[in-house]
């Protein structure tokens, strides 16, 4: 009888004690599944973010926020989205300007524009631009390269200068986009120019743009040169004309500047 009770106790112990071990194993397995799931979710976020982090499309950052409202990169996505939402004003300005431009009518309805040109040396002169049906042109002896956006105007533009529509269209594509142009340098020799827009602000119909770039080519002395430039412009986006241009060029420690202001 005692033996039977002892055997029963052993069987009962063998039956009961393994249960916590099984339960622990099950708990560990479940935890492993949760960890794997979390790891997989984080990896998916990383892949998603790496594919859109340099995008100029606000919809992609909004899609990330919709899918991962509490994600790893949520704060960054919100910042990117906020910055991109500030740019539509420039896009809108470009569209308004496009509607006002034609192949026969002058932007702003004027047949000519009068400017005041101030060189860094202190010299000042008047400039008159006339619309030839396609572009603004001038016969005045003005430094086209250093004063009239020649450093970013492709040679295919011919005699045309101060193309406000080109600036608005390019700025509407977003900041940081690099453009490459074949231009005529200050010596009138073909050179290569690279530039990008670093600032675009629409201020009540006046669009302000900042352009930074560099130029490489051969000078009149047949020596190679490299220069950097910063150009700030203001555009009356309702009329489709430039109201001011500030250009600064640096080369080997030398600086040259030119300011152009609309006189009327």
FIKOLZA-1660 file (N, C-alpha, C; in steps of 0.1 Angstrom, whole numbers, plus 5000, padded with zeros to 4 digits):
% residues 264
   i   px   py   pz ch aa at
   1 5008 4988 5000  A  X  N
   1 5000 5000 5000  A  X CA
   1 5009 5013 5000  A  X  C
   2 5019 5012 5009  A  X  N
   2 5028 5024 5009  A  X CA
   2 5035 5025 4996  A  X  C
   3 5039 5014 4990  A  X  N
   3 5046 5014 4977  A  X CA
   3 5037 5020 4966  A  X  C
   4 5025 5016 4967  A  X  N
   4 5016 5022 4956  A  X CA
   4 5014 5037 4958  A  X  C
   5 5014 5042 4971  A  X  N
   5 5013 5056 4973  A  X CA
   5 5026 5064 4968  A  X  C
   6 5037 5057 4970  A  X  N
   6 5050 5063 4966  A  X CA
   6 5051 5064 4951  A  X  C
   7 5047 5053 4944  A  X  N
   7 5047 5053 4930  A  X CA
   7 5037 5063 4924  A  X  C
   8 5026 5064 4930  A  X  N
   8 5016 5074 4926  A  X CA
   8 5022 5088 4927  A  X  C
   9 5029 5091 4938  A  X  N
   9 5035 5104 4940  A  X CA
   9 5046 5107 4929  A  X  C
  10 5054 5097 4926  A  X  N
  10 5064 5099 4915  A  X CA
  10 5058 5102 4902  A  X  C
  11 5047 5095 4899  A  X  N
  11 5040 5097 4886  A  X CA
  11 5034 5111 4886  A  X  C
  12 5028 5115 4897  A  X  N
  12 5022 5128 4898  A  X CA
  12 5032 5139 4896  A  X  C
  13 5044 5137 4903  A  X  N
  13 5055 5147 4902  A  X CA
  13 5060 5148 4887  A  X  C
  14 5061 5137 4881  A  X  N
  14 5066 5137 4867  A  X CA
  14 5056 5143 4858  A  X  C
  15 5044 5142 4861  A  X  N
  15 5033 5148 4853  A  X CA
  15 5033 5163 4855  A  X  C
  16 5034 5168 4867  A  X  N
  16 5032 5182 4871  A  X CA
  16 5044 5190 4868  A  X  C
  17 5056 5186 4872  A  X  N
  17 5068 5195 4871  A  X CA
  17 5073 5199 4857  A  X  C
  18 5072 5190 4847  A  X  N
  18 5076 5194 4833  A  X CA
  18 5067 5206 4828  A  X  C
  19 5055 5208 4833  A  X  N
  19 5046 5218 4827  A  X CA
  19 5052 5232 4827  A  X  C
  20 5059 5237 4838  A  X  N
  20 5065 5250 4838  A  X CA
  20 5075 5251 4827  A  X  C
  21 5083 5240 4825  A  X  N
  21 5094 5241 4815  A  X CA
  21 5088 5242 4801  A  X  C
  22 5077 5235 4798  A  X  N
  22 5070 5236 4786  A  X CA
  22 5064 5250 4784  A  X  C
  23 5058 5255 4795  A  X  N
  23 5053 5269 4794  A  X CA
  23 5064 5279 4792  A  X  C
  24 5075 5277 4798  A  X  N
  24 5086 5287 4796  A  X CA
  24 5091 5286 4782  A  X  C
  25 5092 5274 4776  A  X  N
  25 5096 5272 4763  A  X CA
  25 5087 5279 4753  A  X  C
  26 5074 5278 4756  A  X  N
  26 5064 5284 4748  A  X CA
  26 5064 5299 4748  A  X  C
  27 5067 5304 4761  A  X  N
  27 5068 5319 4763  A  X CA
  27 5080 5324 4755  A  X  C
  28 5091 5317 4755  A  X  N
  28 5103 5321 4748  A  X CA
  28 5101 5321 4733  A  X  C
  29 5094 5311 4728  A  X  N
  29 5091 5310 4714  A  X CA
  29 5082 5322 4710  A  X  C
  30 5072 5325 4718  A  X  N
  30 5063 5337 4715  A  X CA
  30 5071 5350 4715  A  X  C
  31 5080 5351 4725  A  X  N
  31 5088 5363 4725  A  X CA
  31 5097 5365 4713  A  X  C
  32 5102 5353 4709  A  X  N
  32 5111 5353 4697  A  X CA
  32 5103 5357 4685  A  X  C
  33 5090 5353 4684  A  X  N
  33 5082 5357 4672  A  X CA
  33 5080 5372 4673  A  X  C
  34 5077 5377 4685  A  X  N
  34 5075 5392 4686  A  X CA
  34 5087 5400 4682  A  X  C
  35 5099 5395 4687  A  X  N
  35 5111 5402 4684  A  X CA
  35 5114 5401 4669  A  X  C
  36 5111 5389 4663  A  X  N
  36 5114 5388 4648  A  X CA
  36 5104 5397 4640  A  X  C
  37 5092 5398 4645  A  X  N
  37 5082 5407 4639  A  X CA
  37 5086 5421 4640  A  X  C
  38 5091 5425 4652  A  X  N
  38 5096 5439 4654  A  X CA
  38 5108 5442 4645  A  X  C
  39 5117 5432 4645  A  X  N
  39 5129 5434 4637  A  X CA
  39 5125 5436 4622  A  X  C
  40 5116 5427 4617  A  X  N
  40 5112 5428 4603  A  X CA
  40 5105 5441 4600  A  X  C
  41 5097 5446 4609  A  X  N
  41 5090 5459 4607  A  X CA
  41 5100 5471 4606  A  X  C
  42 5110 5470 4615  A  X  N
  42 5121 5481 4615  A  X CA
  42 5129 5480 4602  A  X  C
  43 5132 5468 4597  A  X  N
  43 5139 5466 4585  A  X CA
  43 5131 5472 4573  A  X  C
  44 5118 5469 4573  A  X  N
  44 5109 5474 4563  A  X CA
  44 5109 5490 4563  A  X  C
  45 5109 5495 4575  A  X  N
  45 5110 5510 4576  A  X CA
  45 5122 5516 4570  A  X  C
  46 5134 5509 4573  A  X  N
  46 5147 5514 4569  A  X CA
  46 5147 5513 4553  A  X  C
  47 5142 5503 4548  A  X  N
  47 5142 5501 4533  A  X CA
  47 5133 5512 4527  A  X  C
  48 5121 5514 4533  A  X  N
  48 5112 5525 4528  A  X CA
  48 5119 5538 4529  A  X  C
  49 5125 5541 4541  A  X  N
  49 5131 5554 4542  A  X CA
  49 5142 5557 4533  A  X  C
  50 5151 5547 4531  A  X  N
  50 5162 5548 4522  A  X CA
  50 5158 5551 4508  A  X  C
  51 5146 5546 4504  A  X  N
  51 5142 5548 4491  A  X CA
  51 5135 5562 4488  A  X  C
  52 5132 5569 4499  A  X  N
  52 5125 5582 4497  A  X CA
  52 5132 5594 4504  A  X  C
  53 5143 5591 4511  A  X  N
  53 5149 5602 4519  A  X CA
  53 5154 5614 4511  A  X  C
  54 5157 5612 4499  A  X  N
  54 5162 5623 4490  A  X CA
  54 5151 5627 4480  A  X  C
  55 5139 5623 4482  A  X  N
  55 5128 5626 4473  A  X CA
  55 5124 5640 4474  A  X  C
  56 5119 5646 4463  A  X  N
  56 5113 5659 4463  A  X CA
  56 5098 5658 4462  A  X  C
  57 5092 5646 4464  A  X  N
  57 5078 5644 4463  A  X CA
  57 5072 5643 4477  A  X  C
  58 5064 5653 4481  A  X  N
  58 5059 5653 4494  A  X CA
  58 5049 5641 4497  A  X  C
  59 5043 5635 4486  A  X  N
  59 5034 5624 4487  A  X CA
  59 5041 5612 4493  A  X  C
  60 5054 5610 4490  A  X  N
  60 5061 5598 4495  A  X CA
  60 5064 5599 4510  A  X  C
  61 5066 5611 4515  A  X  N
  61 5068 5613 4529  A  X CA
  61 5055 5611 4537  A  X  C
  62 5044 5616 4530  A  X  N
  62 5031 5614 4536  A  X CA
  62 5027 5600 4537  A  X  C
  63 5031 5592 4526  A  X  N
  63 5028 5578 4526  A  X CA
  63 5036 5570 4538  A  X  C
  64 5048 5575 4540  A  X  N
  64 5056 5569 4551  A  X CA
  64 5048 5572 4565  A  X  C
  65 5044 5584 4567  A  X  N
  65 5037 5588 4579  A  X CA
  65 5024 5580 4581  A  X  C
  66 5017 5578 4570  A  X  N
  66 5004 5570 4570  A  X CA
  66 5007 5556 4574  A  X  C
  67 5018 5550 4569  A  X  N
  67 5021 5536 4571  A  X CA
  67 5028 5534 4585  A  X  C
  68 5036 5544 4589  A  X  N
  68 5043 5542 4601  A  X CA
  68 5041 5555 4610  A  X  C
  69 5029 5557 4615  A  X  N
  69 5027 5570 4623  A  X CA
  69 5036 5571 4635  A  X  C
  70 5041 5560 4641  A  X  N
  70 5050 5561 4652  A  X CA
  70 5064 5554 4648  A  X  C
  71 5067 5556 4636  A  X  N
  71 5079 5549 4631  A  X CA
  71 5092 5555 4635  A  X  C
  72 5103 5548 4632  A  X  N
  72 5117 5553 4635  A  X CA
  72 5120 5566 4629  A  X  C
  73 5115 5569 4617  A  X  N
  73 5119 5581 4610  A  X CA
  73 5107 5591 4609  A  X  C
  74 5097 5589 4618  A  X  N
  74 5085 5598 4617  A  X CA
  74 5088 5612 4618  A  X  C
  75 5097 5616 4628  A  X  N
  75 5100 5630 4629  A  X CA
  75 5107 5636 4617  A  X  C
  76 5117 5628 4612  A  X  N
  76 5124 5633 4599  A  X CA
  76 5114 5634 4588  A  X  C
  77 5105 5625 4587  A  X  N
  77 5095 5625 4576  A  X CA
  77 5086 5638 4577  A  X  C
  78 5083 5641 4590  A  X  N
  78 5074 5653 4592  A  X CA
  78 5082 5666 4588  A  X  C
  79 5095 5666 4591  A  X  N
  79 5103 5678 4588  A  X CA
  79 5105 5679 4573  A  X  C
  80 5107 5668 4566  A  X  N
  80 5109 5668 4551  A  X CA
  80 5096 5673 4545  A  X  C
  81 5084 5668 4550  A  X  N
  81 5071 5671 4544  A  X CA
  81 5068 5686 4546  A  X  C
  82 5072 5691 4558  A  X  N
  82 5069 5705 4560  A  X CA
  82 5077 5714 4551  A  X  C
  83 5090 5710 4548  A  X  N
  83 5099 5718 4539  A  X CA
  83 5093 5718 4525  A  X  C
  84 5089 5706 4521  A  X  N
  84 5084 5705 4507  A  X CA
  84 5071 5712 4505  A  X  C
  85 5063 5713 4515  A  X  N
  85 5050 5720 4514  A  X CA
  85 5052 5735 4513  A  X  C
  86 5064 5740 4516  A  X  N
  86 5067 5754 4515  A  X CA
  86 5070 5758 4500  A  X  C
  87 5073 5748 4492  A  X  N
  87 5077 5751 4478  A  X CA
  87 5066 5753 4468  A  X  C
  88 5054 5749 4470  A  X  N
  88 5043 5750 4460  A  X CA
  88 5041 5765 4455  A  X  C
  89 5044 5774 4464  A  X  N
  89 5042 5788 4460  A  X CA
  89 5051 5792 4448  A  X  C
  90 5063 5786 4448  A  X  N
  90 5072 5789 4437  A  X CA
  90 5067 5782 4424  A  X  C
  91 5062 5770 4426  A  X  N
  91 5056 5763 4415  A  X CA
  91 5044 5771 4409  A  X  C
  92 5036 5776 4418  A  X  N
  92 5024 5784 4414  A  X CA
  92 5028 5796 4407  A  X  C
  93 5039 5802 4412  A  X  N
  93 5044 5814 4405  A  X CA
  93 5048 5811 4391  A  X  C
  94 5055 5800 4389  A  X  N
  94 5059 5796 4376  A  X CA
  94 5047 5794 4366  A  X  C
  95 5037 5788 4372  A  X  N
  95 5025 5785 4363  A  X CA
  95 5018 5798 4359  A  X  C
  96 5017 5808 4369  A  X  N
  96 5012 5821 4366  A  X CA
  96 5020 5828 4355  A  X  C
  97 5033 5827 4357  A  X  N
  97 5042 5834 4347  A  X CA
  97 5040 5827 4333  A  X  C
  98 5039 5814 4333  A  X  N
  98 5038 5807 4320  A  X CA
  98 5026 5812 4313  A  X  C
  99 5015 5814 4320  A  X  N
  99 5002 5818 4313  A  X CA
  99 5004 5832 4307  A  X  C
 100 5013 5840 4313  A  X  N
 100 5014 5854 4308  A  X CA
 100 5024 5855 4296  A  X  C
 101 5032 5845 4294  A  X  N
 101 5042 5845 4283  A  X CA
 101 5037 5840 4270  A  X  C
 102 5041 5846 4259  A  X  N
 102 5038 5841 4246  A  X CA
 102 5050 5843 4237  A  X  C
 103 5048 5839 4225  A  X  N
 103 5059 5840 4215  A  X CA
 103 5059 5854 4208  A  X  C
 104 5048 5861 4210  A  X  N
 104 5047 5874 4203  A  X CA
 104 5045 5886 4213  A  X  C
 105 5039 5883 4225  A  X  N
 105 5037 5894 4235  A  X CA
 105 5048 5894 4245  A  X  C
 106 5052 5906 4248  A  X  N
 106 5063 5907 4258  A  X CA
 106 5057 5905 4272  A  X  C
 107 5065 5898 4281  A  X  N
 107 5061 5896 4295  A  X CA
 107 5058 5909 4301  A  X  C
 108 5047 5910 4309  A  X  N
 108 5044 5922 4316  A  X CA
 108 5037 5932 4307  A  X  C
 109 5036 5929 4294  A  X  N
 109 5029 5938 4284  A  X CA
 109 5037 5949 4280  A  X  C
 110 5050 5950 4283  A  X  N
 110 5059 5961 4279  A  X CA
 110 5068 5957 4268  A  X  C
 111 5070 5966 4259  A  X  N
 111 5079 5963 4248  A  X CA
 111 5094 5964 4251  A  X  C
 112 5096 5972 4262  A  X  N
 112 5110 5973 4266  A  X CA
 112 5111 5975 4282  A  X  C
 113 5122 5971 4287  A  X  N
 113 5125 5973 4301  A  X CA
 113 5138 5981 4303  A  X  C
 114 5138 5989 4313  A  X  N
 114 5149 5998 4316  A  X CA
 114 5155 5993 4330  A  X  C
 115 5168 5991 4330  A  X  N
 115 5176 5987 4342  A  X CA
 115 5187 5996 4345  A  X  C
 116 5191 5996 4357  A  X  N
 116 5203 6003 4361  A  X CA
 116 5214 5993 4365  A  X  C
 117 5225 5993 4359  A  X  N
 117 5236 5983 4361  A  X CA
 117 5247 5990 4369  A  X  C
 118 5251 5983 4381  A  X  N
 118 5262 5989 4389  A  X CA
 118 5272 5978 4390  A  X  C
 119 5284 5981 4386  A  X  N
 119 5296 5972 4386  A  X CA
 119 5303 5973 4400  A  X  C
 120 5310 5963 4404  A  X  N
 120 5318 5963 4416  A  X CA
 120 5328 5974 4417  A  X  C
 121 5333 5978 4405  A  X  N
 121 5343 5989 4404  A  X CA
 121 5337 6003 4407  A  X  C
 122 5324 6004 4407  A  X  N
 122 5317 6016 4410  A  X CA
 122 5311 6022 4397  A  X  C
 123 5314 6017 4386  A  X  N
 123 5308 6022 4373  A  X CA
 123 5293 6019 4373  A  X  C
 124 5285 6028 4368  A  X  N
 124 5271 6027 4367  A  X CA
 124 5267 6030 4352  A  X  C
 125 5258 6022 4347  A  X  N
 125 5253 6025 4333  A  X CA
 125 5238 6021 4332  A  X  C
 126 5232 6026 4322  A  X  N
 126 5218 6023 4319  A  X CA
 126 5217 6011 4310  A  X  C
 127 5207 6003 4311  A  X  N
 127 5205 5992 4302  A  X CA
 127 5190 5991 4297  A  X  C
 128 5188 5990 4285  A  X  N
 128 5175 5989 4279  A  X CA
 128 5174 5975 4272  A  X  C
 129 5163 5967 4276  A  X  N
 129 5160 5955 4270  A  X CA
 129 5148 5956 4261  A  X  C
 130 5148 5950 4250  A  X  N
 130 5137 5950 4241  A  X CA
 130 5132 5936 4238  A  X  C
 131 5119 5934 4237  A  X  N
 131 5114 5920 4234  A  X CA
 131 5113 5918 4219  A  X  C
 132 5120 5908 4214  A  X  N
 132 5120 5906 4200  A  X CA
 132 5109 5896 4195  A  X  C
 133 5100 5892 4204  A  X  N
 133 5089 5883 4201  A  X CA
 133 5092 5869 4207  A  X  C
 134 5104 5867 4211  A  X  N
 134 5108 5854 4218  A  X CA
 134 5115 5856 4230  A  X  C
 135 5124 5866 4231  A  X  N
 135 5132 5868 4242  A  X CA
 135 5136 5883 4244  A  X  C
 136 5141 5886 4256  A  X  N
 136 5146 5900 4258  A  X CA
 136 5161 5901 4253  A  X  C
 137 5163 5911 4245  A  X  N
 137 5177 5913 4239  A  X CA
 137 5181 5927 4241  A  X  C
 138 5194 5930 4240  A  X  N
 138 5199 5943 4242  A  X CA
 138 5211 5945 4233  A  X  C
 139 5213 5958 4228  A  X  N
 139 5225 5962 4220  A  X CA
 139 5234 5970 4229  A  X  C
 140 5231 5972 4241  A  X  N
 140 5239 5980 4250  A  X CA
 140 5252 5971 4254  A  X  C
 141 5263 5978 4255  A  X  N
 141 5276 5971 4259  A  X CA
 141 5277 5968 4274  A  X  C
 142 5269 5958 4278  A  X  N
 142 5269 5954 4292  A  X CA
 142 5275 5940 4293  A  X  C
 143 5282 5938 4304  A  X  N
 143 5288 5925 4307  A  X CA
 143 5277 5914 4308  A  X  C
 144 5274 5907 4297  A  X  N
 144 5264 5897 4297  A  X CA
 144 5267 5886 4307  A  X  C
 145 5279 5882 4307  A  X  N
 145 5283 5870 4316  A  X CA
 145 5282 5874 4330  A  X  C
 146 5287 5885 4334  A  X  N
 146 5288 5888 4349  A  X CA
 146 5276 5895 4354  A  X  C
 147 5267 5901 4345  A  X  N
 147 5256 5909 4350  A  X CA
 147 5242 5904 4346  A  X  C
 148 5242 5897 4334  A  X  N
 148 5229 5894 4328  A  X CA
 148 5227 5879 4328  A  X  C
 149 5231 5872 4338  A  X  N
 149 5229 5857 4340  A  X CA
 149 5236 5849 4329  A  X  C
 150 5246 5854 4323  A  X  N
 150 5253 5847 4312  A  X CA
 150 5259 5834 4317  A  X  C
 151 5263 5834 4330  A  X  N
 151 5269 5822 4336  A  X CA
 151 5260 5810 4337  A  X  C
 152 5246 5812 4336  A  X  N
 152 5237 5801 4337  A  X CA
 152 5228 5801 4324  A  X  C
 153 5231 5808 4314  A  X  N
 153 5223 5809 4302  A  X CA
 153 5230 5801 4291  A  X  C
 154 5224 5791 4286  A  X  N
 154 5230 5782 4276  A  X CA
 154 5232 5790 4263  A  X  C
 155 5243 5786 4256  A  X  N
 155 5246 5793 4243  A  X CA
 155 5235 5791 4233  A  X  C
 156 5226 5781 4235  A  X  N
 156 5215 5779 4226  A  X CA
 156 5205 5790 4226  A  X  C
 157 5205 5798 4237  A  X  N
 157 5196 5809 4239  A  X CA
 157 5198 5820 4229  A  X  C
 158 5210 5820 4223  A  X  N
 158 5213 5831 4213  A  X CA
 158 5215 5844 4221  A  X  C
 159 5209 5854 4216  A  X  N
 159 5211 5868 4222  A  X CA
 159 5201 5870 4233  A  X  C
 160 5192 5861 4236  A  X  N
 160 5183 5863 4247  A  X CA
 160 5189 5864 4261  A  X  C
 161 5184 5873 4269  A  X  N
 161 5189 5874 4283  A  X CA
 161 5178 5875 4293  A  X  C
 162 5181 5873 4306  A  X  N
 162 5172 5875 4317  A  X CA
 162 5159 5868 4314  A  X  C
 163 5160 5855 4312  A  X  N
 163 5148 5846 4310  A  X CA
 163 5142 5842 4323  A  X  C
 164 5132 5850 4328  A  X  N
 164 5126 5848 4341  A  X CA
 164 5119 5834 4341  A  X  C
 165 5113 5830 4329  A  X  N
 165 5106 5818 4329  A  X CA
 165 5115 5806 4331  A  X  C
 166 5127 5806 4326  A  X  N
 166 5136 5796 4328  A  X CA
 166 5139 5794 4343  A  X  C
 167 5141 5805 4350  A  X  N
 167 5144 5805 4364  A  X CA
 167 5133 5799 4372  A  X  C
 168 5121 5804 4369  A  X  N
 168 5109 5799 4376  A  X CA
 168 5107 5784 4374  A  X  C
 169 5108 5780 4362  A  X  N
 169 5106 5765 4358  A  X CA
 169 5116 5757 4365  A  X  C
 170 5129 5761 4365  A  X  N
 170 5139 5753 4372  A  X CA
 170 5137 5753 4387  A  X  C
 171 5134 5764 4393  A  X  N
 171 5132 5765 4407  A  X CA
 171 5120 5756 4412  A  X  C
 172 5110 5755 4403  A  X  N
 172 5098 5747 4406  A  X CA
 172 5101 5732 4407  A  X  C
 173 5112 5728 4402  A  X  N
 173 5116 5714 4402  A  X CA
 173 5123 5710 4415  A  X  C
 174 5125 5720 4424  A  X  N
 174 5131 5717 4437  A  X CA
 174 5145 5722 4439  A  X  C
 175 5149 5724 4451  A  X  N
 175 5162 5729 4455  A  X CA
 175 5172 5718 4454  A  X  C
 176 5184 5721 4450  A  X  N
 176 5195 5711 4450  A  X CA
 176 5197 5704 4437  A  X  C
 177 5187 5706 4428  A  X  N
 177 5189 5699 4415  A  X CA
 177 5200 5706 4407  A  X  C
 178 5209 5698 4402  A  X  N
 178 5221 5704 4395  A  X CA
 178 5218 5705 4380  A  X  C
 179 5221 5717 4374  A  X  N
 179 5220 5719 4360  A  X CA
 179 5233 5722 4354  A  X  C
 180 5235 5717 4342  A  X  N
 180 5248 5718 4335  A  X CA
 180 5245 5726 4322  A  X  C
 181 5253 5736 4319  A  X  N
 181 5250 5744 4307  A  X CA
 181 5263 5747 4300  A  X  C
 182 5262 5749 4287  A  X  N
 182 5274 5754 4279  A  X CA
 182 5271 5769 4278  A  X  C
 183 5281 5777 4282  A  X  N
 183 5279 5791 4283  A  X CA
 183 5291 5798 4276  A  X  C
 184 5290 5811 4274  A  X  N
 184 5301 5819 4270  A  X CA
 184 5306 5826 4282  A  X  C
 185 5319 5824 4285  A  X  N
 185 5325 5830 4297  A  X CA
 185 5328 5845 4295  A  X  C
 186 5335 5851 4305  A  X  N
 186 5337 5865 4305  A  X CA
 186 5346 5869 4293  A  X  C
 187 5353 5860 4287  A  X  N
 187 5362 5862 4275  A  X CA
 187 5355 5860 4262  A  X  C
 188 5342 5855 4263  A  X  N
 188 5335 5852 4251  A  X CA
 188 5338 5839 4246  A  X  C
 189 5345 5830 4254  A  X  N
 189 5348 5817 4249  A  X CA
 189 5339 5806 4256  A  X  C
 190 5336 5796 4249  A  X  N
 190 5327 5786 4254  A  X CA
 190 5333 5779 4267  A  X  C
 191 5324 5777 4277  A  X  N
 191 5328 5771 4289  A  X CA
 191 5317 5762 4295  A  X  C
 192 5320 5755 4305  A  X  N
 192 5310 5746 4312  A  X CA
 192 5306 5752 4325  A  X  C
 193 5293 5752 4327  A  X  N
 193 5288 5758 4340  A  X CA
 193 5278 5748 4347  A  X  C
 194 5280 5747 4360  A  X  N
 194 5271 5738 4368  A  X CA
 194 5265 5747 4379  A  X  C
 195 5252 5746 4381  A  X  N
 195 5246 5754 4392  A  X CA
 195 5234 5747 4397  A  X  C
 196 5229 5752 4409  A  X  N
 196 5217 5747 4416  A  X CA
 196 5210 5758 4423  A  X  C
 197 5198 5756 4426  A  X  N
 197 5190 5766 4434  A  X CA
 197 5191 5762 4449  A  X  C
 198 5195 5771 4457  A  X  N
 198 5196 5768 4471  A  X CA
 198 5186 5776 4480  A  X  C
 199 5178 5784 4474  A  X  N
 199 5168 5791 4481  A  X CA
 199 5157 5796 4471  A  X  C
 200 5145 5794 4475  A  X  N
 200 5133 5798 4467  A  X CA
 200 5122 5803 4476  A  X  C
 201 5119 5816 4476  A  X  N
 201 5109 5821 4485  A  X CA
 201 5099 5830 4477  A  X  C
 202 5086 5827 4479  A  X  N
 202 5076 5836 4472  A  X CA
 202 5070 5845 4482  A  X  C
 203 5072 5858 4479  A  X  N
 203 5068 5869 4489  A  X CA
 203 5058 5878 4482  A  X  C
 204 5046 5874 4482  A  X  N
 204 5035 5882 4477  A  X CA
 204 5037 5886 4463  A  X  C
 205 5039 5877 4454  A  X  N
 205 5041 5879 4440  A  X CA
 205 5055 5882 4436  A  X  C
 206 5064 5884 4445  A  X  N
 206 5078 5886 4442  A  X CA
 206 5086 5873 4446  A  X  C
 207 5091 5866 4436  A  X  N
 207 5098 5854 4439  A  X CA
 207 5113 5856 4440  A  X  C
 208 5119 5852 4451  A  X  N
 208 5133 5854 4454  A  X CA
 208 5140 5841 4453  A  X  C
 209 5151 5841 4444  A  X  N
 209 5158 5828 4442  A  X CA
 209 5173 5831 4445  A  X  C
 210 5179 5820 4450  A  X  N
 210 5194 5821 4452  A  X CA
 210 5200 5809 4444  A  X  C
 211 5210 5812 4436  A  X  N
 211 5216 5802 4427  A  X CA
 211 5231 5802 4430  A  X  C
 212 5236 5790 4432  A  X  N
 212 5251 5788 4435  A  X CA
 212 5256 5778 4424  A  X  C
 213 5268 5781 4419  A  X  N
 213 5274 5773 4409  A  X CA
 213 5289 5775 4407  A  X  C
 214 5294 5768 4397  A  X  N
 214 5308 5770 4394  A  X CA
 214 5310 5769 4378  A  X  C
 215 5321 5774 4374  A  X  N
 215 5323 5774 4359  A  X CA
 215 5338 5770 4356  A  X  C
 216 5340 5762 4346  A  X  N
 216 5353 5757 4342  A  X CA
 216 5355 5760 4327  A  X  C
 217 5366 5765 4324  A  X  N
 217 5369 5768 4309  A  X CA
 217 5383 5772 4307  A  X  C
 218 5385 5779 4295  A  X  N
 218 5398 5784 4291  A  X CA
 218 5396 5799 4289  A  X  C
 219 5405 5807 4295  A  X  N
 219 5404 5821 4293  A  X CA
 219 5410 5825 4280  A  X  C
 220 5410 5838 4277  A  X  N
 220 5415 5844 4264  A  X CA
 220 5430 5841 4263  A  X  C
 221 5437 5840 4274  A  X  N
 221 5451 5837 4274  A  X CA
 221 5454 5823 4273  A  X  C
 222 5444 5815 4270  A  X  N
 222 5445 5800 4268  A  X CA
 222 5449 5793 4281  A  X  C
 223 5447 5799 4292  A  X  N
 223 5450 5792 4305  A  X CA
 223 5437 5788 4311  A  X  C
 224 5437 5776 4317  A  X  N
 224 5425 5771 4323  A  X CA
 224 5421 5778 4336  A  X  C
 225 5409 5780 4338  A  X  N
 225 5404 5787 4350  A  X CA
 225 5392 5779 4356  A  X  C
 226 5390 5782 4369  A  X  N
 226 5378 5777 4376  A  X CA
 226 5372 5788 4385  A  X  C
 227 5360 5791 4384  A  X  N
 227 5354 5802 4392  A  X CA
 227 5341 5797 4399  A  X  C
 228 5338 5803 4409  A  X  N
 228 5325 5800 4416  A  X CA
 228 5316 5813 4416  A  X  C
 229 5303 5811 4417  A  X  N
 229 5294 5822 4416  A  X CA
 229 5282 5820 4425  A  X  C
 230 5277 5831 4430  A  X  N
 230 5264 5831 4437  A  X CA
 230 5256 5843 4431  A  X  C
 231 5244 5839 4427  A  X  N
 231 5235 5849 4421  A  X CA
 231 5222 5849 4428  A  X  C
 232 5217 5861 4432  A  X  N
 232 5204 5863 4439  A  X CA
 232 5195 5871 4429  A  X  C
 233 5183 5866 4427  A  X  N
 233 5174 5873 4418  A  X CA
 233 5161 5875 4425  A  X  C
 234 5154 5885 4420  A  X  N
 234 5140 5888 4424  A  X CA
 234 5132 5889 4411  A  X  C
 235 5120 5881 4411  A  X  N
 235 5112 5881 4399  A  X CA
 235 5098 5885 4402  A  X  C
 236 5093 5894 4395  A  X  N
 236 5079 5898 4395  A  X CA
 236 5071 5887 4388  A  X  C
 237 5066 5877 4396  A  X  N
 237 5060 5865 4389  A  X CA
 237 5047 5868 4382  A  X  C
 238 5041 5879 4386  A  X  N
 238 5028 5883 4379  A  X CA
 238 5031 5888 4365  A  X  C
 239 5042 5896 4364  A  X  N
 239 5046 5902 4351  A  X CA
 239 5055 5893 4343  A  X  C
 240 5062 5884 4350  A  X  N
 240 5072 5875 4344  A  X CA
 240 5085 5882 4340  A  X  C
 241 5089 5892 4348  A  X  N
 241 5102 5899 4346  A  X CA
 241 5110 5899 4358  A  X  C
 242 5123 5900 4356  A  X  N
 242 5133 5902 4367  A  X CA
 242 5133 5916 4372  A  X  C
 243 5133 5918 4385  A  X  N
 243 5134 5931 4390  A  X CA
 243 5147 5935 4396  A  X  C
 244 5155 5924 4400  A  X  N
 244 5169 5927 4405  A  X CA
 244 5177 5914 4403  A  X  C
 245 5190 5916 4401  A  X  N
 245 5200 5906 4400  A  X CA
 245 5213 5910 4407  A  X  C
 246 5217 5902 4416  A  X  N
 246 5230 5904 4423  A  X CA
 246 5239 5892 4420  A  X  C
 247 5250 5895 4414  A  X  N
 247 5260 5884 4410  A  X CA
 247 5273 5887 4416  A  X  C
 248 5279 5876 4421  A  X  N
 248 5292 5876 4427  A  X CA
 248 5300 5864 4422  A  X  C
 249 5312 5867 4416  A  X  N
 249 5321 5857 4411  A  X CA
 249 5334 5857 4419  A  X  C
 250 5339 5846 4422  A  X  N
 250 5352 5845 4429  A  X CA
 250 5361 5835 4421  A  X  C
 251 5374 5839 4419  A  X  N
 251 5383 5831 4412  A  X CA
 251 5397 5834 4418  A  X  C
 252 5403 5823 4424  A  X  N
 252 5416 5825 4429  A  X CA
 252 5418 5837 4439  A  X  C
 253 5409 5839 4447  A  X  N
 253 5410 5850 4456  A  X CA
 253 5405 5864 4451  A  X  C
 254 5402 5864 4438  A  X  N
 254 5397 5876 4432  A  X CA
 254 5382 5876 4432  A  X  C
 255 5376 5888 4433  A  X  N
 255 5361 5889 4434  A  X CA
 255 5356 5899 4424  A  X  C
 256 5345 5896 4418  A  X  N
 256 5339 5906 4408  A  X CA
 256 5324 5905 4411  A  X  C
 257 5317 5917 4411  A  X  N
 257 5303 5917 4414  A  X CA
 257 5296 5927 4405  A  X  C
 258 5283 5925 4404  A  X  N
 258 5275 5933 4395  A  X CA
 258 5260 5933 4400  A  X  C
 259 5254 5944 4401  A  X  N
 259 5240 5945 4406  A  X CA
 259 5232 5952 4394  A  X  C
 260 5220 5946 4392  A  X  N
 260 5211 5951 4381  A  X CA
 260 5198 5953 4388  A  X  C
 261 5192 5965 4386  A  X  N
 261 5179 5969 4392  A  X CA
 261 5170 5974 4381  A  X  C
 262 5157 5969 4382  A  X  N
 262 5147 5974 4373  A  X CA
 262 5145 5989 4376  A  X  C
 263 5145 5998 4366  A  X  N
 263 5144 6012 4368  A  X CA
 263 5130 6017 4367  A  X  C
 264 5121 6010 4361  A  X  N
 264 5107 6014 4359  A  X CA
 264 5097 6005 4366  A  X  C
% end
